[in-house]
């Protein structure tokens, strides 16, 4: 392998680095030309009407954005030299070709490719080829960049047995490169086991268990980008969604997909999905656990269908001079048949008047009349039929239903009988009566219950694919809420059982997939750590036997062991000094602390004249320190981290196991170095 420097006095034709720089410049020019071609499109005489014109204009605008050239982002990061042309078995005598692999496709004025999209089949050997399985690749070349400038290259001759396999230096540098700003894509560093998950088919659900720094979030986002490439028309119709744990996390990852040219993927939280009411209250942990239990789904189903009553009186339909009588036993048969079909409550209610009308039409036909569909619709709208439907199958408002369950002890007791015991029922009942839905102080778990009730009444719209990140923190009822959004689609579930920091955290992925409605999902495990340094992950892994027994520890594959230091302190001044020390390095720094200690540390930083930002905000050249409450640290990463008072992080949670998991999360946010400061004794589990 080699990384030569360019000879400024030499012939560019004899200088490989100069030739690659020339190709980069030509590719950027070609991309600009592609963008200009789209910008110059005149749709005045193409669109048939105003609506079509608006749709076409929006599509063109999205295409222009997708063709943006990010000056500080490499347009291509690798090159493949094939021994034979791909598909050469069909093309006799075809010679080998070379392809530049990048974030998006770029072609010249004749339509010939200058850069191949990393998702294309021809690009796959860049991630999968090896000495043992060269996949018809003679040479794999990686490029090194400084900003947007190509500064080095590195070759791997896969067909040469004399060349010893070695770790790519450029790959290591890219993995360990300082991180400032939001999360970036890993398209240049995807590993074979990650690529296998990224390129798995749209039809199946994949669950990825991955410890800190294994790249599970990036794998999930790149999987969305790949699926949109491979199944664009289908997903354009059905839609895609990325679900994260909080707004800070979503802001952190929001630039990854646009950098890959994908602009149509929605992002949100579970709370966004179930925002039927304004959440203004909070639940105690035991209450939230019961409300999040999957058993609540059956309580809600019973409560909804309790509104149905069996008819005991006939219905008389008057049309002109004729009267048509539907006896009670026929009405009962219709209602019971609809109940037995187990369709949505609202769909059955809409079907009921049509079933009654059909019975009347049968009578009309027997009497010699020839009614058509218009007559059936008219009968279904008849006042007598509408009155029966209202009495037998009345409308149900999910918000009012859930409010009654939480405030009416007798109503709850009837529908929770045999499901929740008396103590559990008392735990979720509100202590004070509430006048109305708007006056209620709904908690987050209540909104999930309302979403479940809403789905029982009317089916939730399903998307083509959903990515669920940090899934280990979801309750069974939250899994059901997400599962409803992909009943006819698939999902990518990402998480780490060791990082579950809610009282209802997931116990196993099989259980989670069952609640999601995807029991046939495939569970994959990523154990190679690319982000967290060896010394840091080794220290944090001391907690694993106490928080996730049996889980495979992450093995760091980084050559740089990183910087790790434990420091006893006497006050916040030494914590501030540790931040100042780390800020002398290139990259970002995070100060992570128990939520209760954040105000004191904020005051100390301000007094010392050190600027800082909140989680989710973008770092700048002048402000590279983020003050992070431990409760918001999950999913974020910084080049350097100061972790303040581990004992306080543990004590800030309702139970020790959750506290230790929160500490595990906080310990594993550093990419290059970690300083742990403490005045109180460390938790014994770290001994």
N, C-alpha and C positions, 0 to 999 in steps of 0.2 A: 504494500500500500504506500501511496506517496501523496504528498501535499506540496507540490512545487510552487514557488512564487514566480510571477511573471518577470521576464527580462525586458525592461523598458526600451532597450536598444536592439532587441532581437526581432526576427521576422515573425509577425503574428501567426503566420501559417504554420510555423514550427513550434509555436507556444500553445500547448493545450489549454492553459488557463485563459489566454487571450481569446482563443477560439470560442470557449464557453461564454466568456463575457460578451463576445460579439453576438452569439446566439441569444443571450439574455436581452441584449439591447434590441435585437430584431424582433424577439417575441413580444417585448413591451410595445414596440411600434405596431405590431400586428394586432395586439389587444386594443390599442387606441383606435386603430382603423375599424375594428369590429364595433366598438362603441359608437364611433362617429357614423357608421353605416346605419345603426339603429336610430341614433338621434336625428338623422336626416330623413327618416321615413315620413312620407306625407300620406295621411289616412283620410283626407277630405273626401276623396272619391271612392274609398273602399268601404267605409262603414255605411250600412243600410239605413240606420236611424241613430238618434241621439244616444240611446241606451247602448247600442253596439259600439258607438264611437267612444263612450266613456270606458267601457270594458277594455277595448283595444288600447286606449291611451294608458290605462292603468297597467296593462300587461307590458306595454313598451317601456313604461317608466320603471317597472320592476326589472326588466331585462337590462336597461341602462345601468341601474344600481348593481346588478349582478356582475356586470362587466367592468366595474371599477377596478383600477390598478392601485393597490395599496403599496405606496412607495417603499415602506419599511418592511414589507413582507415579501419573501422570495417568491417569484412567479413559478419557478420549478426548483426542486430540491434534489432530484436524482436523475440518473440516466440508465437505461437498460440497453445492452447490446445483445440481440438475439442471434443464435447460431443460424437459425432458419427463420423465414418469414412466418409469423403466427398464422396457422391454418395452411402451412405449406403442403400438407398432405393432399390438399385440393389444387394447389398451384405448382405444377411440376417445374423444377428448375429454379424456384424462387430462392433468392439469396437472403441472408440475414439482414435485419433492419435495426436501427437504433431509435429509441423513443425517450423523450424527456418527460419526466413524471412531475406533475404539479397540482396545484389546487383546483384548476379548472382547465377546460379545453381552450386552446388558442390555435387558430389556423391562419394561413397567409391569404393573400388575395386570390390565389387559385384554389383555395379550399384544402390545401395540404396541411396536415397537423404539424404544428411547431411545439406544442405542449399537449400531453395527453392527461386527461382527468385521472386523478389517483384512483377513482372508483371503477374505471373501465377494466374489463377483463385482462387486457394486455398489460395493465399496470400491476396486477396481482403478484407476479414473481418478485417485484421490488421488495415486498414484505415477506414472501413465503420461501423464496429460493434459498438454498443452502449448499454447502459442499456435498452433503449426502444426496440432496435432491436439487440439482442446478436448474431444473425446469427449462432447459434449452437456453439458458442465459450464459453467455461467455464472460460478460463484464457487467458488474453493478458499480455505478459511480455515485458517490454522495458529494454534495456541494456544501461548502461552508460559507456563511454570510456574516458580514458585519453591517447591521441595519439592512438596507436593501442591496448592498454591494456584494457581488460574488468575490470572495477572497481566497478560497482554497478548494481543492477537490481531493477525493480519496477513492482509490480503486480496489475492487475485490474481484479477482479472477476466479470465478466459481468452477471453471473446467480445468484449472491447473492444479494437479495433485501436489505439486512441489510447494505451492504457496500455503503456508500454515494459516489456519483459521485464527483470527484475532478479533478482539473487541474493537469496534469502530471508534476511533478517537473523535471524529466529527459527531457521531451519534451521541457519545458521552457528553461532549460539549453542549450539544443542543438540549439534552435532557437537563443538564446542570446550569444552563444559562440563567442569569438573574431575571426575576419576574417583577416587572413594574406594570401596574394597570390591571385590567381584567384578565380572566383566563384566556389563554391562547390555544389554538388547535395543536394537535400532536401528529398531524398528518405525515410529517417527515420522520417520525420516530415510532410509528406503530409497529409493534412486535408480532411475530407469527400467531401467538395464542390470542392476542387482541384482534388481529385481522380476521381470524376465524369467526369471532363473535360479530364483528362489524359486518361481515359479508353473509351472515346467516340469513335465510330466506324470510320473506315478509309473512308467510303463513303461520309461522311458529312463534310462541312466546319464549323469550330467553331471560333467565334470572342470573345476574352476575353478583356473586359474593366476592368482594375484594377488600382487603385491608387498606390502610392509609397509603397513598402514593402508588397504588397499583394501576391507576389510570382508568378506573371504572366509569367515572363521569365522562371523561373524554371519549371513551369507547362508546358509551351510550349516545353521545351527540354525533359522533362520526357514523354510528349505525343509522341514525335518522338521515344524515346526509347521503349515505350510500343507498338507503331504501328509496329516497326521493329521486335518485339518479336511475335506479333500476326499475322503479315502478311509478314513474312520475305521473302518468295520466290517471292511474287508479287513485293515488294519494291526493292528487289535485281535486278529485271529486269528494273523497271521504275525509280528508284533513288529517293533520298530525298535531300532536301536543306534547310539550315537555313540561313535566311537573317537578318542581323543586320544593325544598322545605320552607323557604321564606324569601322575601323580596331581595334581601341582601345577596343571597346565593344566586338568584336569577339575574340580578344586575351583574354579578361577577362573571357569569357564563354567557351573557347575551351576545357577545361579539364573536363567539366561536362559529356558529352556523353562517352568519353573514360573510365571515372571512372565507368560507368555503363556497360562497355563491348562493347560499340558500336563505331566502328572505321571507318565506311564507309560513314558517313553523311558529305556532302560538306557544307562549310560555306562561305558566301560572302556578299557583299553589293549590293544594286541596281546598283550602278556605275559599279561593276564588271560584272553584267548581260548584261549591254548595252555598253560594252567597244568596240564598233566598230571603234571609232576614239580616238585619244589622246586628252584628255581634258586639255587645256592650258589657257582658258579664264574664265571669270566670268560674270554673268548677274546682272544688277540692279534688285531689287526685283520686280518692276512692269513688267519687261520683262520676268522674270522667271515665274511669275504667269500666264501670258498669254500662254507662251510656255507649261506650265504644265496643262493647261485647257483641258478638254476632247474634246472640240470642235475642237482642232487641229487634232484629228484623222480623222474627216471628210474632213478637208482641205487636209490632206495628201492623203487620199483615192482618192479624186477628182484629185489631181495632178498626182498620179500614173496612173490612168486610162485615163487621158487626152492624153496619148501617143498612145492609140488605135485609129485607123482611120477606117472608113467604106470603104471597097473596092469599086472601081468604074470601074475597068477593069477586064476582065476575065483572067484566067491563062491557059496556054497551056503546057501540060505535054507530052514530047516526050519519047516513049519507043520503041526502035528498029525502025521499019518502020511505026509504028502507032502513031497518035497524039490524045490526049484526052483533050477536052476543058471543063473547069469548068466555067460557066458564072458568071458574077459579082453578079447577084441576089442570086445565090446559096452561093457564098462566103460571101455575106452580111448576109444571114440567119445563116450561121455557126458562124460568129463573134457575131451577136446579141444573139444567143442562149447561147454562152459561157459567154457573159456579163450578161445575165439574170440569169445564174446559180450562180453568185456571188461567184465563187471559187477564190483561190489565183491567182494573176496576172501571176506569173511564171508557175503555174500549167496549167492555161488556154493557155498560150503561148506554152507549151509543147504539149498540146492536139490539138492545131490548125492544125499542119501539118498532124497529124493522121486523123483528120476529113476530110481534103481536100483529102487525099489519099483514104479514104473510099469512097468518092464520085466518084473518078476515078475508083475504083474497081467495084462499082455498074455498071458503064458504061461498063467495061470490061465483066462483067458477062452477061449483056444484049446482048452483041455482040457475045456471045458464048464461051468466054474464061473461064478458071477455075483458077483464081489467088488465092494464099494462103497468109498467114500472112507475109511471106518473101517478096512477091511482094508489099504488102501494106507498109512495112517498107522502101523498096527501093523507092517507089513513094514519101514517106514522106521526104526522103533525097534528092529528085530530086532538081536540082539547081533552077528551076522555082518556085517550092513550097517554098523552103527556102527563095527566094527573096521576095515572097509575104508575108511570115511570118515576115520577117525583116521590111518590109514597113508598114504592118498593125498592127503588135503587137511587136514592137521593145523591146529589153531588157532595163530594168531600173536599174540604180545603185542608191541605196538609199542615199548614201552620196552626190552624185551629185544632186539628186533631192532636198534634204533638203537645200543644199547650194544655189541652184537656188531660192528656196522659200524665203530664208532669204536675198538674195542680189538683186533679180529682182522684183521691185515694181509692174510691170505690171503682171508678172506671179502670184505673190501672190494675187493681186487684183482679178484676174479672179477666182481663186480657193477658195478664202476666201469670195467671194461675198455672202452676206446674213448670214455669220457666224461670221466674225470679222468686226467691224466697222473701219472706216478710221484711227482713232486714235490708235486703237489696232494694226492695220497693221503697222503703222509707228513705234510703240513701239518695235516690234520684228525685224524690218528691220535693217540690219547692215549699219552703216554710210559710210563705205569704201568698195570698191570692193575688191574681193579676187581672186587671180590668180588660185588657185587649192584647192582641198580637203585637201592636205597635208599642204598647207600654211595657212589654216583657223585656227583661234584661237577658237576652239569649246568650248562651255560651257557645264556644266553637263546636262542642260535641252535639249541641241541640240542632245546629244547622245541618249537621250530617244526618241526624234523625229525620229532619224535615225533607232532606234530599231523598232518603230511603222511601218515605211516605209518598213523596211526589212521584217516584218511579213505580210504586205500586198502583198509583192512580193512572199515570200516563208514561209510556215507555220513554226512557232517556235516549237522545240521539247518540249513535255510536260513530266513533272516528275510525280511520284506517289503522293508525298506529299511535300508541301512547308510550312515552318514556317516563318512568317513575323513578326519580333519584332520591337517595337517602330514605329508601323505603322502609328500613328497619324501624323507623319511629312511628309508623302508622298503626292505628287501631284496626281491628277486623272490620268495623263499620266504615272506616275510611277506605280500606281496600275495596270494599263493596262499591263505594262511591266512584272510585277510579275504574273498577271493572265494568261498571255500567257504561263508561265512556268508550269501551272497546269490546263490546259483546260480539260484534261481527268483525272485529279487527284483531290485531295482535299487540303485544306489549313487550317492552324491554324494562326489566325491573333491576335496579342497581342499589346495592347497599352493603353494609357490613354489620353482622350481628353483634360484634363487639362494640359498635358505636351507637347502639340503641339507648337513647337517653330519655325516654318517656316511661312512665309507670306501666304502660300497655305495650312496650316494645316487643317486636316480633321474636318469637322463640325459635322458629324454624322456617326455612323458605318453603318447604312443602305446605306448611300450614298457611303461609301468606298467599301462595299461589292458589290454594283452594278457596280462600276468601275472595280472591280477585276473580275467580271463575275461570282460572287457567291451570287446572290441575295437571294438564299434560305438558306444561312448560318445562323446558330443559334448564337445569341448574349448572352453571359454569363457575369455576373458582379461579381467581387471579391471585397468585401468591408472590409474584416477582415485583419488588418495590422499586420504582424508578425515581420517585420524588424524595422520600424521606431518607436522610443519610443513615448509614449503618449504625453509628453510635447512638443516634437518637431513637431509631426504631427498636434497637436492642433494649434500651432502657425502658421505653414505653411498653414493650412486650412482657415486662415483669407483671403487668396487671392482667394479662390474658387468662391465667388460670383462675382468677377471681371473678372475671366478668363474662368470659365465654369459654368455659372448659372444652377442650377438644378441638378448638378452632386452630387451623394451621397458622403459625406466626408468619408475618411478612418477611421475606428474605431480600434485603437490599442488594441490587445488582450494580450499584454505583461504585466506581473506583475511589471516589473521594469520600472518606469516612465522615466528613462534616465536622462541625465544631459543636462541642457539648460541654456545658459547665454547670455545676451545682454551687450556689452561693448562699451562705447564711447572711441575712441582713438585719439591720436594727430599725429600719424605717424606709419610707418611700424615696428618700434621697438616693439610696443605693439602687433602687429600681430604675429611677430616672437616669442615673449614671450608666447603667447597663444598656438602656435604650440609646444613649448618646454614643456609647462604644460601638454598638452594632450599626448605627446610622453612618459611621465613617466608611462602611463597606458599600459597594455598589448594590443596588436592588432595594427591595421593600422590607420593612420591619413591622412586625405586629406585636403589640403589647396585649397579652391575653390575661384576663383576671376574672375572678368570681364577680358576678353581676353587682353584688353589694359593694365591692371595692372600687368599682369604676369611677364614681364621683370623686373619691379622694385622690385617685391617680390622675384624673383629668385636671384637678386643681394643682397638683404637683407639677405636671407637665407645663401647664400654663405659667406657673410661677417661675419655671426654669427657662421660659421663652421657647419651648419646643412646640411647634405646630403639629397637629394631628388631625386625622379624619375619622369618620365613622365607618363601620363595615359596609361594603357595597359601593362606597364613593371611590372614585379613581384617584390613585396616587399621582403626584406631579413631581417634577424635578426638585421643587423646593419643599414639598411635603410628602415624605415617604413613610411616615409612621401612622399606623392605624391602631386605635384603641378599641379592643374587641371584648365585649362581654362574653364570658365562656359559653353562654346559651346560644350565641350566634356564630360560634367559631366553626361549626361543622361545614365541611365542603370548601372552606376558604384555605388559602395557602399564602405563605410569605417566605421571602428568602431567609430572613432571620426572625426569630421569635424570642421575646422575653415572656416567660410564664411566671406570673406572680402568685405566690401562696397556694400551692397545690392543695393543702388541707382545706382552705376556704372554698376552693372549687368543689371538693367532695361534700363539704358540709352545707353547701348551698342547694343541694338536691334533697327531695323528700326521703330518700333511703340511700344506704351506703352503696349498693350495687350500681344504682343510677349515677351516683356521684363519682364512683370510680370510672364508669364509662365516659362521663363528661370529662374527667381528667385525661383519659386515654385519647379522646378527641383533641383536647387542648395541647397535649404533648406532641402530637403528630402533625402539626400545621407547618413545620419548618422545612424548607428546602435545602438550606445550606448550614444553618447553625441554630442552636438553642441554648439559652441561659435560663435556668430555673432559679428564682430567688425566693427565699422563705425565711421568715422570722419564727413562725410556729414549726413544730416538728413535722416532718414529712409523714404521709400515710404509711403505716407499717408494710403495706403491700408493695411498696417501692424499695423496701430494704433488700 
